[in-house]
Amino acid sequence: MKAIVQQGNEVLRKVAHYVRTEEIGSASIQHAIKEMKLALATQKDGVALAAPQIGISLQIFVVSPGIFEKAENHNLVYINPQITYESEKTKWLDEGCLSCRWKLGQVKRHVEVSIRAYNEKGELFEETASGLLAHIFQHETDHLHGILFVDKARNVRDMTEQEINQSQE
């Protein structure tokens, strides 16, 4: 299983490569998705993961099924995602990142967004989200463009030992 790369690794600062639709079903793309899901599953406090975070420069992110009441009703893989709508309303939200380990900050995000992407079967879909999922879409799409949350955040700080321990429970 691939390790999650940390801030300072150059792959996190590059625009990830577009996945050609005819390649989505290929063994290499399916393997990358599997590796992403496995890496995310090892992180108790992780809700999503972009391919560059495991050193793979591809326009893919995955969302943890644990954030949904019924995960089978939701897409968990987003390939070549594009945000197609952003609400005018924004909100400062607390944010962290598996690649900026143990840092927290506040990022101004749109409260509702729509995203268009391909799933792991190569099917195009569009989804609108608010709350945590809208936040995830924006954070992970930033990753695919070489942007880390600390680039946009205010009040960035290191987590306390107590906060780290709570996040790992």
Residue pairs with C-beta under 8 A, 6 or more apart in sequence:
1 35
1 38
1 39
1 42
2 35
2 38
2 39
2 54
2 55
2 56
3 39
3 54
4 39
4 43
4 49
4 53
4 54
4 98
4 99
5 11
5 12
5 52
5 53
5 54
5 55
5 99
6 99
6 100
6 101
7 99
7 100
7 148
7 150
9 55
9 99
11 52
11 55
11 56
11 57
12 52
12 53
12 99
12 143
12 146
12 148
13 146
14 52
14 57
14 146
15 144
15 145
15 146
16 50
16 51
16 52
16 57
16 58
16 59
16 60
16 143
16 144
16 145
16 146
17 57
17 58
17 59
18 59
18 80
19 29
19 58
19 59
19 60
19 79
19 80
19 118
21 118
21 122
23 29
24 79
24 118
24 120
24 121
24 122
25 121
25 122
29 58
29 60
29 79
30 120
32 51
32 56
32 58
32 60
33 60
33 62
33 77
33 120
35 54
35 56
36 49
36 51
36 54
36 56
36 60
36 61
36 62
37 62
37 76
39 49
39 53
39 54
40 46
40 48
40 49
40 62
40 64
41 64
43 49
43 98
44 167
44 168
44 169
45 96
45 167
45 168
46 64
46 98
47 63
47 64
47 66
47 67
47 132
47 136
48 61
48 62
48 63
48 64
48 136
48 139
48 140
49 61
49 62
49 98
49 140
50 60
50 61
50 140
50 143
50 144
51 57
51 58
51 59
51 60
51 61
51 144
52 58
52 143
52 144
52 146
53 98
53 99
53 143
59 79
59 80
59 81
59 144
60 77
60 78
60 79
60 80
60 144
61 77
61 78
61 81
61 140
61 141
61 143
61 144
62 76
62 77
62 78
63 74
63 75
63 76
63 77
63 78
63 133
63 136
63 140
64 76
65 71
65 74
65 76
67 132
67 133
67 136
68 74
75 117
75 119
75 125
75 127
77 119
77 120
78 115
78 117
78 118
78 119
78 137
78 140
79 117
79 118
79 119
79 120
80 117
80 118
81 115
81 116
81 117
81 137
81 140
81 141
81 144
82 115
82 116
82 117
82 141
83 113
83 114
83 115
83 137
83 138
83 141
84 114
84 115
84 116
84 126
85 112
85 113
85 114
85 128
86 110
86 112
86 113
87 110
87 111
87 112
87 113
89 110
89 111
89 112
90 108
90 109
90 110
90 111
91 108
91 109
91 111
92 106
92 107
92 108
92 154
93 106
93 107
93 108
93 109
93 135
94 104
94 105
94 106
95 104
95 105
95 106
95 107
95 135
95 139
95 149
95 153
96 102
96 103
96 104
96 105
96 149
96 159
97 103
97 139
97 148
97 149
97 150
99 143
99 148
100 148
100 149
100 150
102 158
102 159
102 164
103 150
103 156
103 157
103 158
103 159
104 156
104 157
104 158
104 159
104 163
105 149
105 150
105 153
105 154
105 155
105 156
105 157
106 153
106 154
106 155
107 139
107 149
107 152
107 153
107 154
108 152
109 134
109 135
109 138
109 139
110 134
110 138
111 130
111 131
111 134
112 128
112 129
112 130
112 134
113 128
113 129
113 134
113 137
113 138
114 126
114 127
114 128
114 129
115 126
115 127
115 128
115 129
115 137
115 141
116 124
116 125
116 126
117 124
117 125
117 127
118 124
118 125
119 125
129 136
129 137
139 149
142 148
142 149
142 152
150 156
159 167
